[in-house]
Amino acid sequence: MGCSADNSTDPSGTKTDISAEEVQAIARDAYIYGFPLVMNLKTIYDYTVDVGSPNYKGPLNEVSCEARLFTPADTAVVTPNSDTPYCMFWMDLRSEPVVLTVPELEDDRYYSVQLIDLYTHNFAYIGTRVNDNAAGRYLLAGPGWSGDEPNNITEILTSETDLIFAVIRTQLFDSNDLVRVAEIQSSYALQPLSAYLGEAAPEKVPAIEFPTWTDGAEFSVAAFDYLDFALGLVNTHPDESELMASFAKIGIGTTDTFSTTAMPPEYLGSLENAVQQSVEEIRAFIGANSSDPLFSARLFGTREFLNESAATMGQPTLYLPRAAAAIAGLYGNSGAEAVYPMYFADDDGDQLDASEHSYVMRFSAGGLPPAKAFWSLSMYDGPTQLFINNPLDRYLVNSAMIEEFVFEDDGSLLIHVQKDSPGADREANWLPAPDGPFYLALRLYLPEQRVLDGEWAAPALSKSQ
C-alpha cells in the first residue's frame, strides 16, 4: 500500500518534497511501531502458508496441537517454552466469528488459552486463572461483528483485528503424561459460528495472499514492505491517525503497493539508517530494563495495559516496549498469567558466557519461586535465542523435577549452569549451557501477588569459577 506516483511522489510512493532526514525519522517511527506486525506476518507465513516449513501448523481456522516439547529444531518463535506442549493456530474472523470449545480439566493441571491480535496484544485469556479449568464455549469475534449472543456461549471475546492467534499451553507433568496431554489437546475444538448454530455459512471473503517471507527481513529495509501489507489488514486505531498520516508521507499504509526497491538512493539510505537506529534503540531499551524482574510483566497485555505500563517505564507510547517484547520473547504471557525474570548478566554485571565461566543459582531453603501453578528455568543460546543441543536433551529445569533434585544439607537448592557436566553426583541439578553467550528465563506460572507487587526477588546467578 503506497501512494500512486504523481508530481509530488516518486514510484515508491514517497513524497519528493521531504528531506532524507525526515524520511529517516518517519521510518524510525514506522519500524518501531510496525515490528510486532511484521513478526506476526512472519509467523503467519511460517505456520499457515509455507507447507514446506518445519514450523507449518495448518491452514487458518484449524486447531493445531502437538503433544511434545519444543526443542532446538523449533525456530519460528524466539525464547520458546518447553514446559507446556502447545496448540498454536491462526484464525481469520473476517467472514464470521468462530466458537472455541475447551474441556473440563483436572484441578491440579494448569492450562491457558492466550488470544493475541495482529498487533501482538494479548486481548483475552481462557484457562485455569480465568475459568478454574471448567468446560466452556467461547465466541471469538472480530471488530466488525455485532450479532446477538448465541445460546450456551460462555463468553464473547472481541479482538481489535480480524486475524488472531491462539497459543494454548497445557501443563505436562512428566514424559509419562504425554498421552493425557494429547487427549486434552484433542478436546480443544474450533468451528465457525454458522456451523455452531446449524445455519448456512455466510459468503466467504477473498483469501488473503500473504507475501512470501524472506529470512532476516525483519531486520532489513524489507520490513517496511511487510509493514505496508500488514497495515492493510487492520483498522487504524483512533489514537494513531496522525501517525498513519506521517507514515503515508513515505508511502507506507496508503492505497497502492509500497516498494523499497523503488526508493531513490538517498531515501533508501535513510531507510537503512532507520532500521539500524531502531534495532539499536530497541535492544538498548531491553538492556536498560533487563535487570528488572518484572520487565516481562510490563511488556505483554492488552493495548490498554501496555499504554499504562509504557508510562511507568518513562515511554510516551507503547510502541518501543511492544517492539522490545517482539524481539525478546514473541507471544509472551501477560503478567497475571506468567512472569519471566530474565538473566542476561550475572550478579557482577558481566554478560553471561559459558565459554568463560560456570555459574550457579541458589534457592534458599523454603525459597523456591512463589508460583501457584509451577515454575521453570530455561536456557537459550545468545545469538539465536533458541534452545541448544546438549548431551542430556535438557532445555530447562522446573518444579516437576523436585523429586529428582539434590538438595544441600541446609535445604537449599543449587542449579548448576555451565557447558560441561558438574559431575555425576550433581548432574540432576545441571542446566546445560552453550559454549558461548547465553541467557536464562525463570518462568512463574500464576505468580503469587507478592511477585507482581515486586515484594519477591528472583535469585541471582553467580559465577562458580
N, C-alpha and C positions, 0 to 999 in steps of 0.2 A: 504494500500500500504506500504509494508516494505520489506527490503532486504531478499532474501531467505537465510536460515541458511547455513553457511559454516564454515570453520575453523576459520574465524575471526569474526563471528557473532553468537549471541545466538538466540533462537527461536523467540524472539520478533523482530529480525532484527537489534538490536543494536550491533555495533562493540564492541568486547570484549577487545580491546586494548586501550580504553579510560577510564579515571578515572570517579568516581561517581561525582566529582566536575564539570568535563567537561560536563557530561550528564545534570547536573542541569543547567549549563549556557546555553547550547543549548536549553533545554526545556523551560527555561525562555523566550528566544527569540521566540521560536515557539509558546508559549502560547499567548504572546502579539501580535505577528503577526497574529495568526490564530483566535483569539477570535471573531472578526466580522464574519468570515466564519462559525465558529461553531454556532453562534447565528442565522445566516441565515439558517443553516440546521435545527435548532430547529423550526424556523418559517415555513419552507417548510413542515416539517413533520406535524406540528400542522395544517397548513392551507390546505394542499393538499393531505395528505396521511391518517391521522388518522380521519376516518369518524365519530368516536365516540367523537372526541374532541369538546368542546363547541366553539372552535375557528375555526372549519373547514369551509373553504370557497368554495371549489370545486376543480376539477382536474386542472392540468396545462392547460394553454391556453384557459381558460374560464373566462369572466368578472364576478366578484362577487361584488355586491353592497348591501348596507343596508341603507335605509333611516331612520336611527335612530342615536342616540348619544351614545358614549361609556359610560359605567357605571362601577362600581366596579366588575361586573361579567366578564368583559373582562380582561384576564390575560396574553395574549400572548406577548403584546408589553408594555414595561415599559414606564412611563411618557407619556401616550396617550393624545390625544387632543379630546375634545368633542364639539368643535366649528363647525366642518365641517363633516357631515356624509361621511363615507369612501366608496370607492370601493378599494378593495385590491385583487390582483391576481398575481400569478407567471406564467411566460412564459418560455417555452423551445424552443429555436431557433436553435437547432441542425439540424433538418431536413430542415427547411426553415424559412425565416423571416415571421413576421406577420404584418398586417396592422391594426392600431388603428384609429378609426374614432371618432372625437369629434364634438358635435353640436355647433351651434352659441348660445351664452348665452347673457342675458340682460346685459347692460353695468355696472350696479351697483352691480353685483353679482361676487364675487371672486371665482375662481376655479383654481386648478393646477393639473397637472399630473406629479408626481415625478417618475423618472425612475432610478432604483437602480440596480447595478450589484452585483455579488456574494461576492465581497469584501466589500460591503456596500457603494461604491462610488455613489454619485448622478451624473450619467453621462449625463443626459439631462432632460429638462423640457418642458412641453407644458402647456398653460393656459393663464390667464389674463395678467401676466407680459410679456409673450413671444409673444403671438399672438392676444392680445386685444380682447379675447373672440370670435374670428372668428372661423367658422367651418373649419375643416381640416382633411386630411388623412395622417397619419404618418407611414412610413415603419420602423419597428424596426428589426434590423439585428444583428446577432452575428459576432464574429471576423473573421470567415472564409468565409463570404458571399461576392461575388464580381460581382453580376449581374448588369444589366442595370436598371436605374431608370424607373419605370413604369409610364404610363400616369396618370395624376390627383393626383399625390402624392405631398403633401405639402412639405415634407422634409424627408430625410433618416437619422435616428438616429442609430448609431452603438455602440454596447456595447463591452466592453473588455471581457465579459463572455457570454456563451450561455444561462445560466439561469439568468433571470432578474425578478425584482419585480416592480410592479406598485402600487403606492398609489395615488388615485385620491381623492382630497378634494374638496367638493362643499359646499359653504357657505350656512348656514341655518340662516335665519333672526329671526325666532321665531317658536314656535310649530305649528302655522297655516301654515307654509311654507313647511312642510314635504311632502305634496302632490306634490308640484312643484319640490322639490329636487328629489323625486322618479322619476318623469317624466324625469328630466335631466339625472339622472343616467341610465335610460333605453335606452338613446340615445348613451351612450358610447358603441362602438361595436368593436369586435376583430375578425379577420378572417385570416387564412393562406394566404400567398401571392398567392399560386396557385389558391385558391378559388376566391380571388380578381381578378385575371387575367382570370378566367374561364378556367383554364388548369388542366390537371391531376396532382394529388399530387405526389411529389417525394416519393421514398421508405422511409418509416419511419425508424429511427434509433431505436435500442432496448430501451425499457423503463428503466429508472434509478430505481434501487432497493434501495431506501433510507433506511438508518438504522433506526431502531426503536429508538425513542428519550426517554431517561430516565430523569425524572425530576431532576434538580440540576446538571446534567452532566457538564454544562459549568463551574462550579466552583470545579471540581474534576479532577482527572487524566484521567477520561473517555473523557475529552475534546480532548486529543491527538488522541484517536481513531477516533473521528468525524473529527478532522482536517485532518488526513490522508486520510479519504474518500473524504473530500471536495477538497483537492489538486488534486484529480483525475478528478475533474470536470472543472478545469481551466488550462490555459496555463501559464507557467512561464513567468513573465514579464522579459524583458531583464536586468533590473536593479537588479533582485533578484536571478540570477543564483547561485551566491556564497552562498546566504542564504539558498537556497534549498539544495545545496551540504552539508551544515552544518547540516540541519535537517536530511538528509539521514544517517548521522553518528549514529543517534539513531533510524533509521528505519522508519522515517516519510517521506512520499512523494516519495516513490520509487515504485517498481513494484508489490510487494506482499502485503498481508494484514498485517498491523501493529496491535499489540495487547499488551496493557499494562498488561494484565493478564499473559503474558509470560515473563515479565521482571524479571530478578534476583532481589532479595530483596533489594540489595544495590542500584540498578538503579531505582527501583520503589520508594524507599525513596527519591531519587533525584528528580523524577517527582513530588512527593507530595510537596516537599520543593519548587520546581519551581512554582507550582500553587499558594501556599501561598504567595511566594515572589512577583509574578506577580500581583495578585489581590491587594495586599497592595500597590504596586507601581502604579497601575492604579488609585486606589482610592486616593492615595496621590496626584497624578497629578491633579485629579478633584478638590480635596480640595484646592490645592495651587492656582488654577485658578478660583475658584467658584465666587470670588468677581468681576471678570472681566465681565462687562455687555455684552461684545462682544464675550465671550467664545464660545457660541453656534455657532456664525457666523464663528469661526475659525475651528470648528470640522467637518463640513459637506460640501461636494462638490465633484468635480471631483478629480481624482488622482493627476492631475497637480496642482490644487488649494491646495490640502492637503499637498503636498510636500512644496509648498511655505509657507503655513500657519504654518507648523511644525517648519520651520526655524525661524519664528517670535516669536515662543514660546520657542526657545532655544533647540529644539529637532533635532537630526541628521537625523531622518527619520519620516515618517508619522505614524509609527506603534503604538506608545503609544497614540497619540491623537485619532487615529482611534478606538483603543480599548476603550478608555475613552468614545467616542461617543456611542459605542455599549452598554456600561453599563449605562451611564447617560441618554440616550434618543435614543434608536434604531430607525433608519429611520428619524432622524431629517432633517429639510429642510436646504438647502443652505441659506447663509445669505441674498442674494438679494431677496429671496422668503419670508423668515421669520427670525426674530431674537428672541431669547429666553433668556432674562436676568433671571438668576436663583437665588433663595433665599434659602440658607441653613443656614444662620445666620442672626441675627438682626443687627441693627446699633451699638450695643455694642460689636459685635463679638461673641455673645453667640449662640450656636446651637438652632434651633427652636424647641420648645417643648410646646405644648398647654396644657399639664397636669400641667405645672408650670406657664405659663404666657398667657395673652391675648395680641394681637398685633393690630396695626393699620398702614395702608398705606395711605399716604396723597398725593393726586394730587392737586397741586395748581390751582387756577382759570386760565383757559386757558392752563393748563399744562397737558392735557391728552396725552397718548402716541402718538407720531407722526407716525401713520401708514396710508398709502394710501388706504389700504383695510379695516382692522379692527384690534382691539386688544382684548386680553383676559388675565385674571389672573386665573390660575388653581391650585388646591390643590392636593397634593399627600401624601399618607402615607409614612413615612420614611423607615420602614423595607421592605415593599412590592413594593414600587414605583408605586402604583396603586391608583385609585380613592378610596374614602372612603364612606361608607354608612353614611347618615346623615338625619335628620328629614325633610329637605327641598328637598332632592334628588338634591341638587345643588353642582356641582363639580367645578364651575368656575363662575366668573362674567366677563362681556365683554361689548364692546361698543354698542351691540344691546340692552342692558338694560338701555341705557342712560335716557330714559323717566321714568324709574322706580326708579332710584337712588334718594336719598335725599341729596341735596347739602347744604353746610354750608352757612351762611349769606354772607361770603366773596367770595362765588363762588367756593370754594374748595370742593373736594370730598374725604370723608374718607371711606376706605374699612376696615371693622372690621373682623379680622382674629382670631377666637377663637372657642373653643369647644362648648360653651353654647351661646344661643341667647343673643345678646346685648340689647334686649328689642324690643317690637313690633314697636316702632317708628323708630328703626334703622335696622330692620331685612332686609329691601330691600338692604342694603349695607353689609350684613353679608356673609362671605365666611366660611362655617363651617370647622373646623379643627378636627383631631382625638385627642383622649385623650392620647397624647404622641408625639413622634418626627414626624416632617413633613417637607416638602419643597414646594416651590412655583415656578411656571414658568409663567413669564409675556411674552406673545407672541405678537409680532407685525408683522402682515402680510403686505407684501410690505412696509417695513420700508422706511421712507424718508432717503435721502442720509446723512443727518446730524447724523442719528443714526449709519450708517455704518462707518462714519468718526470719531465716538467717541465724537461728539460735544454735544450729548444729554445724560443726566444722568438719569438712572432709579431711581424712588423714593425709599427711604429707607423703611424698615419695622422696626417699633419701638414697644417696649413694651408699652402697655397701662396700665398695672397693674402688 
